[in-house]
Structure formats: C-alpha cells, structure tokens
Amino acid sequence: MWAENVGQVLDAQTEPVILVGHSRGGIVISQAAETRPAKVKMLVYLSAFLLQDGESLSQMAQADTASLVASNLILARDKGYATVREEAIKDAFYGCCGAEDVALARLLLQPEALAPMGTSIRITEENFGRIPRVYIECLRDKAISPAVQKQMYIAMPCQRVISMDTDHSPFFSAPEELVACLTSV
C-alpha cells in the first residue's frame, strides 16, 4: 500500500526522481522502484532496510541481536500494530539527539502496522536491479545495528556507501551533515 502511494506520486512526475527511504522506508522505496523503474533515477537508503527478494523486515530485524528495537517491541497482534517501550525510545532511535528533538520525535511516533513487517519484498533484477543505489549508514545506530546495515549493503551492492557517525535519526542529530550527504549523491 505505501509503495503504491509512492508510485502514484511518481506517476505525476515528469522526470525520474531520487527516492530516499529511512528505516522501514527502505522497503517502500525498493517496492516502488520495482513497479515504476523508469520513474526512479536513484535510491538512497538512510539507515534503512535494503532487503533481497523474498526477505521481510521482520526476518532481518529479528536477526539483528544488537538492535534495541526487537527486544523492546510491544506487539498488539489483536490490533495489528507494534510499538516500542517508552523507556527504550531515546536510546534506540535518538541517542545523539538533544532533549528538545527527542521530545518532538516522541510526539511524531506512531504505532507501526504489523502486516508490512511480515510481508516479503518482491523485486527483480530487470526493474529494481537496474536502479543505482546509495546507502547512508549510521555508525551509532541502535535501531538497525551498523553490522546489519553493512550486511544488507554487501548483499545488495550499492554504487556508494556513505558513513555518518550518528544515531538512527540524523535528520534530528546531524541535519546539516545529512543534507551534505544527500546533496552529494
């Protein structure tokens, strides 16, 4: 569903665009690129899930033993969503952020739908595979560990890997550096 929404936005564009996906957004941009490859110039994964065909976010997340998210996930299966324990939010997502940014970020957090987490990604070499990829790894990330980020971008090679010495949320903790990274691609 999210990828289809992105696809509709892509359909309205007159030229190919650069899609940036953060965290779970990586599966969204991968799937959108699969369905509209002519509309995508480049994919940028910002500490994001860069999955291979047939993998799911939950498979990759559960294998990440260094992540603070999996061990602090609260599943509300009857309601179809998950949240992260309140006391783990700062360390998991915003470890390098100031108190003001953490307070704002907490207001923006929403429960995560379970269905997309367990859905396997479907991508092909002829569509998704032809689009150049860049990975921006966050070296202090405790939501998607640096080791798992590296595992993903090695398994799905990228044209370029950029390293940032930040937490999972560089748009809060290092916005100027992130802008420089994004404009460099």
Secondary structure, DSSP 8 states (H G I E B T S, - for coil): -HHHHHHHHHHT-SS-EEEEEEETHHHHHHHHHHH-GGGEEEEEEEEE----TT--HHHHHHH-TT-TTGGGEEEETTTTEEEE-GGGHHHHH-TTS-HHHHHHHHHH---EEHHHHHS-----TTTGGGS-EEEEEETT-SSS-HHHHHHHHHHS--SEEEEESS-S-HHHHSHHHHHHHHHH-
